[in-house]
Amino acid sequence: MIVVVSFILSYILRHNFSLNLIALTDMFHQIPLVLVAYWIGFMIFKPYSGVVRFTVTQDIFLIFNGLYLIEIARVWYHTSS
């Protein structure tokens, strides 16, 4: 839920709060791709594994690695479209 809300807010902000029908349909087509990318990133890097015991610097790097992978996938998707 947080991923979807964050994506929608960032999409609206990126288009300066002026969305037309085409931008909305593009956004709704991209939401499933964003969810899959986030799910894969978090399954590969497992940033949640240290949260229960304690949080260390290594966990922060795992989170950033997952986010970096997702950002690369997002940029690749936008450049190939």
C-alpha distances in whole Angstrom, upper triangle without the diagonal:
4,5,5,6,9,10,11,12,14,15,17,18,20,21,23,21,23,22,24,23,23,21,18,19,19,15,14,16,15,11,12,14,12,9,13,14,12,12,16,16,15,17,20,20,19,18,17,20,22,20,21,25,25,23,26,26,26,22,21,23,21,18,20,21,18,17,20,20,17,18,22,20,19,22,24,22,23,26,27,26
4,6,5,6,8,10,11,12,14,15,16,18,20,21,20,22,21,24,24,24,21,19,20,19,16,16,18,15,12,14,15,12,10,14,14,11,12,16,15,14,17,19,19,18,16,15,19,20,18,20,23,23,21,23,23,23,20,19,20,19,15,17,19,16,14,18,18,15,16,20,19,17,21,23,21,22,25,26,26
4,6,5,6,9,10,10,12,14,15,16,18,20,19,21,20,22,22,22,19,17,18,17,13,13,15,12,9,11,11,8,7,11,11,8,10,13,13,12,15,17,17,16,15,15,19,21,19,21,24,24,22,23,23,23,19,18,19,17,14,15,17,13,12,15,15,12,13,16,15,14,17,19,18,18,22,23,22
4,5,5,6,9,10,10,12,14,15,17,18,17,19,17,19,19,19,16,14,15,14,10,10,12,10,7,9,11,8,7,11,12,10,12,15,15,15,18,20,20,20,19,19,22,24,22,25,28,27,25,27,27,26,23,22,23,21,18,19,20,17,15,18,18,14,15,18,16,14,18,20,17,18,22,22,21
4,5,5,6,9,10,11,12,14,16,17,15,17,16,19,19,19,16,14,16,16,12,12,15,13,10,13,14,11,11,15,15,13,15,18,18,18,21,23,22,22,20,20,24,25,23,25,28,28,26,28,27,27,24,22,24,23,19,20,21,19,16,19,20,16,17,20,19,17,19,22,20,20,23,25,23
4,6,5,6,8,10,10,12,14,15,15,17,16,19,20,20,16,15,17,16,12,13,16,13,11,14,14,11,11,15,14,12,15,18,16,16,20,21,21,20,19,19,23,24,22,24,27,26,24,25,25,25,22,20,21,20,16,17,19,16,13,16,17,14,14,17,17,14,17,20,18,18,21,23,22
4,6,5,6,9,10,10,12,14,14,16,14,17,17,17,13,12,14,12,9,10,12,9,8,11,11,8,10,13,12,11,14,16,16,16,19,21,21,21,20,21,24,26,24,27,30,29,26,27,26,26,23,21,22,21,17,17,19,16,13,15,16,12,12,15,14,11,14,17,15,14,18,20,18
4,5,5,6,9,10,11,12,11,13,11,14,14,15,11,10,12,11,8,9,12,10,8,12,13,11,12,15,15,15,17,20,19,20,23,24,24,25,23,24,27,29,27,29,32,32,29,31,30,30,27,25,26,25,21,21,22,20,17,19,20,16,16,19,17,14,17,19,17,16,20,21,19
4,5,5,6,9,10,11,9,12,12,15,16,17,13,12,15,14,11,13,15,13,12,16,16,13,15,18,18,16,19,22,21,21,24,26,25,25,24,24,28,29,27,29,32,31,28,30,29,29,26,24,25,25,21,21,23,20,17,19,21,17,16,20,19,16,18,21,19,18,21,23,22
4,5,5,6,9,10,10,13,12,15,17,16,13,13,15,14,11,13,15,13,12,16,15,12,15,18,16,15,19,21,19,20,23,24,24,24,23,24,27,28,27,30,32,31,28,29,27,28,25,23,23,23,19,18,20,18,15,17,18,15,13,16,16,13,14,18,16,15,18,20,19
4,5,5,6,9,9,10,9,12,13,13,9,9,12,10,7,10,12,10,10,14,14,12,14,17,16,16,19,21,20,22,25,26,25,26,25,26,30,31,29,32,35,34,31,32,30,30,28,25,26,25,22,21,22,20,17,18,19,16,14,17,16,12,14,17,15,13,16,18,16
4,5,5,6,5,7,7,11,12,13,9,9,13,12,9,12,15,13,13,17,17,15,17,21,20,19,23,25,24,25,28,29,29,29,28,29,32,33,31,34,37,36,33,34,33,33,30,28,29,28,25,24,26,24,20,22,23,19,18,20,20,16,17,20,18,16,19,22,19
4,5,5,6,9,10,13,16,16,12,13,16,15,12,15,18,16,16,19,19,17,19,22,21,20,24,25,24,25,28,29,29,29,27,28,32,33,31,34,36,35,32,33,31,32,29,27,27,27,24,22,25,23,19,21,22,19,17,20,20,17,17,20,19,17,20,22,21
4,6,8,9,10,13,15,14,11,12,15,13,11,15,17,14,15,19,18,16,19,21,20,20,23,25,23,25,28,28,28,29,27,29,32,33,32,35,37,36,33,33,31,32,29,27,27,27,24,22,24,22,19,19,21,18,15,18,18,14,14,17,16,14,16,19,17
4,6,6,7,10,12,12,8,10,14,12,11,15,16,15,16,20,19,18,21,23,22,22,26,27,26,28,31,31,31,32,31,32,36,37,35,38,41,39,36,37,35,35,33,30,30,30,27,26,27,25,22,23,24,21,18,20,20,16,16,19,18,15,17,20,18
4,5,8,11,15,15,12,13,17,16,14,17,20,18,19,23,23,21,23,26,25,25,28,30,28,30,33,34,33,34,32,33,37,38,36,39,41,40,37,37,36,36,34,31,32,32,28,27,29,27,24,24,26,23,21,23,23,20,19,23,21,18,21,23,21
4,6,10,13,14,11,11,15,15,13,16,19,18,18,22,22,20,23,26,25,25,28,30,29,30,33,34,34,34,33,33,37,38,36,39,41,40,37,38,37,37,35,32,33,33,29,28,30,28,25,26,27,24,22,25,25,21,21,24,23,20,23,25,22
4,7,10,11,9,10,14,14,13,16,18,18,19,22,23,22,24,27,26,26,29,31,31,32,35,36,36,37,35,36,40,41,39,42,44,43,40,41,40,40,38,35,36,35,32,31,32,30,27,28,29,26,24,26,25,22,22,25,23,20,22,24,21
4,7,8,6,7,10,11,10,12,15,15,16,19,20,19,21,24,24,24,27,29,29,30,33,34,34,35,34,35,38,40,38,41,44,42,40,41,39,40,37,35,35,34,31,30,31,29,26,27,28,24,23,25,24,20,21,23,20,18,21,22,19
4,6,5,6,9,10,11,13,14,16,17,20,21,21,23,25,25,26,29,31,31,32,35,36,36,37,36,37,41,42,41,43,46,45,43,44,42,42,40,38,38,37,34,33,34,31,28,29,29,26,25,26,25,21,22,24,21,18,21,22,19
4,6,5,6,9,10,11,12,14,16,18,19,20,22,24,25,26,28,30,30,32,34,35,36,37,36,37,41,42,41,43,46,46,43,44,43,43,40,38,38,37,34,33,34,32,29,30,29,26,25,27,25,21,22,24,20,18,21,22,18
4,5,5,6,9,10,11,12,14,17,17,18,21,22,23,24,26,28,28,30,32,33,34,35,35,36,40,42,40,43,46,45,42,43,42,41,39,37,37,36,33,32,32,30,27,28,27,24,23,24,22,19,19,21,17,15,18,18,14
4,6,5,6,9,10,10,12,15,16,16,18,20,20,22,24,25,26,28,30,31,32,33,32,33,37,38,37,40,43,42,39,40,39,38,36,34,33,32,29,28,29,27,24,25,24,21,20,21,20,16,17,19,16,13,16,17,14
4,5,5,6,9,10,11,14,15,15,17,19,20,21,23,25,25,27,29,30,31,32,31,32,35,37,36,38,41,41,38,39,38,38,35,33,34,32,29,29,29,27,24,25,25,21,21,23,21,17,19,20,17,15,19,19,16
4,5,5,6,9,10,12,14,14,16,18,19,21,22,24,25,27,28,30,31,32,32,32,36,38,37,39,42,42,39,41,39,39,36,34,34,33,30,29,30,27,25,26,25,21,21,22,20,17,19,20,16,15,18,18,15
4,6,5,6,9,11,11,12,15,16,17,18,20,22,22,24,26,27,28,30,30,31,34,36,35,38,40,40,37,38,37,36,34,32,32,30,27,27,27,24,22,23,22,18,18,19,16,13,15,16,12,11,14,14,11
4,5,5,6,10,10,10,12,15,15,16,18,20,20,22,24,25,26,27,27,28,31,33,32,34,37,37,34,35,34,33,31,29,29,28,25,24,25,22,19,21,20,16,16,18,16,13,15,16,13,12,16,16,13
4,5,5,8,10,10,11,14,15,16,18,19,21,22,24,25,27,27,27,27,31,33,32,34,37,37,35,36,35,34,31,30,30,28,26,26,26,23,21,22,21,18,18,20,17,15,17,18,15,15,18,18,15
4,6,7,8,9,11,12,14,15,17,18,20,21,23,24,26,27,27,28,31,33,32,35,38,38,35,37,36,34,32,30,30,28,26,25,25,22,21,22,20,17,17,18,15,13,16,16,12,13,16,15,12
4,6,5,6,9,10,11,12,14,15,16,18,20,21,22,24,24,25,28,30,29,32,35,34,32,33,32,31,28,27,27,25,22,22,22,19,17,18,17,13,13,15,12,10,12,13,10,10,14,13,12
4,5,5,6,9,10,11,12,14,15,17,18,20,21,22,22,22,26,28,27,29,32,32,30,31,30,29,26,25,25,23,21,21,21,18,16,18,17,13,14,16,13,11,14,15,13,13,17,17,15
4,5,5,6,9,10,11,12,14,15,16,18,20,21,21,22,25,27,27,29,32,32,30,31,31,29,26,26,26,23,21,21,21,17,17,18,17,13,15,17,13,12,16,16,13,15,18,17,16
4,5,5,6,9,10,11,12,14,15,16,18,19,20,21,24,27,26,29,32,31,29,30,29,27,25,24,24,21,19,19,18,15,14,16,13,10,12,13,10,9,12,12,9,12,15,14,13
4,5,5,6,9,10,10,12,14,15,16,17,18,19,22,24,24,26,29,28,26,27,26,25,22,21,21,19,16,16,16,13,11,13,12,8,10,12,9,8,12,12,10,12,15,15,15
4,5,5,6,9,10,11,12,14,16,16,16,17,20,22,22,24,27,27,25,26,26,24,21,21,21,18,16,17,17,13,12,15,13,10,12,14,12,11,15,16,14,16,19,19,18
4,5,5,6,8,10,10,12,14,15,16,17,19,22,22,24,27,27,26,27,26,24,21,21,21,18,16,17,16,13,13,15,12,10,13,14,11,11,15,15,13,16,18,18,18
4,5,5,6,9,10,11,12,14,15,16,19,21,21,24,26,26,24,25,24,22,19,19,18,15,14,14,13,9,10,11,8,6,9,10,7,8,12,12,11,14,16,16,17
4,5,5,6,8,10,11,11,12,13,16,18,18,21,23,23,21,22,21,19,16,16,16,13,11,12,12,8,8,10,9,6,10,12,10,10,14,15,14,16,19,19,20
4,5,5,6,9,10,10,11,12,14,17,17,19,22,22,21,22,22,20,17,17,17,14,12,14,13,10,11,13,11,9,13,15,13,14,17,17,16,19,22,21,22
4,5,5,6,9,10,12,13,15,18,19,21,23,23,22,22,22,19,17,17,17,13,13,14,12,9,11,12,9,9,12,13,11,13,16,16,15,18,21,20,21
4,5,5,6,8,9,11,13,16,17,19,21,21,19,19,18,16,14,14,13,10,9,10,8,5,7,9,7,6,10,11,10,12,15,15,15,18,20,20,22
4,5,5,5,6,8,10,13,13,16,18,18,16,17,17,15,12,13,12,9,8,10,9,6,9,11,10,9,13,14,14,15,18,19,19,21,23,24,25
4,6,5,8,9,10,14,15,17,19,19,18,19,19,16,14,15,15,11,11,14,12,9,12,14,12,12,16,16,15,17,20,20,20,23,25,25,26
4,6,9,11,11,14,16,18,20,20,18,18,18,15,13,15,13,10,11,12,10,8,11,12,10,11,15,15,14,17,19,19,20,23,24,24,26
4,6,9,9,11,13,16,17,17,15,15,14,11,9,11,9,6,7,9,7,6,10,11,10,11,14,15,15,17,20,20,21,23,25,25,27
4,5,6,9,10,13,14,14,13,14,14,11,9,11,11,7,8,11,10,8,12,14,13,14,17,18,18,20,22,23,23,26,28,28,30
4,6,7,8,11,13,12,10,11,11,9,6,7,8,5,5,9,9,8,10,13,13,14,16,18,18,20,22,23,24,26,28,29,30
4,6,6,8,10,10,9,11,13,11,8,10,12,9,8,12,13,11,13,16,16,16,19,21,21,22,25,26,26,28,30,31,32
4,6,7,8,9,9,11,13,11,8,11,12,10,11,14,14,13,16,18,18,19,22,23,23,25,27,28,29,31,33,34,35
4,6,6,6,6,8,10,9,6,10,12,10,11,14,15,15,17,19,20,21,23,25,25,27,29,30,31,33,35,36,37
4,6,6,6,9,12,11,8,10,13,12,11,15,16,15,17,20,21,21,23,25,26,27,29,31,31,33,35,36,37
4,6,8,11,15,14,11,14,17,15,15,19,20,19,20,23,24,24,26,29,29,30,32,34,34,36,38,39,40
4,7,10,13,13,11,14,17,16,16,19,20,20,22,25,25,26,28,30,31,32,34,36,36,38,40,41,42
4,6,10,11,9,11,14,14,14,17,19,19,21,23,24,25,27,29,30,31,33,34,35,37,39,40,41
4,7,8,6,8,11,11,11,14,16,16,17,20,21,22,24,26,27,28,30,31,33,34,36,37,39
4,5,6,7,9,10,11,13,15,16,17,19,21,22,23,25,27,28,29,31,32,34,35,37,39
4,5,5,6,9,10,11,12,15,16,16,19,20,21,23,25,26,27,29,30,32,33,35,37
4,5,5,6,9,10,10,12,14,15,17,19,20,21,23,24,26,27,29,30,32,33,35
4,5,5,6,9,10,11,12,14,15,17,18,20,21,23,24,26,27,29,30,32,33
4,5,5,6,9,10,11,12,14,16,16,18,20,21,22,24,26,27,29,30,32
4,5,5,6,9,10,10,12,14,15,16,18,20,21,22,24,26,27,28,30
4,5,5,6,9,10,11,12,14,15,17,18,20,21,23,25,26,27,29
4,5,5,6,9,10,11,12,14,16,17,18,20,21,23,24,26,27
4,5,5,6,9,10,10,12,14,15,16,18,20,21,22,24,26
4,5,5,6,9,10,11,12,14,15,17,18,20,21,23,25
4,5,5,6,9,10,11,12,14,16,17,19,20,21,23
4,5,5,6,9,10,10,12,14,15,17,18,20,21
4,5,5,6,9,10,11,12,14,15,17,18,20
4,5,5,6,9,10,11,12,14,15,17,19
4,5,5,6,9,10,11,12,14,15,17
4,5,5,6,8,10,11,12,14,16
4,5,5,6,9,10,11,12,14
4,6,5,6,9,10,11,12
4,5,5,6,9,10,11
4,5,5,6,9,10
4,5,5,6,9
4,6,5,6
4,6,5
4,6
4
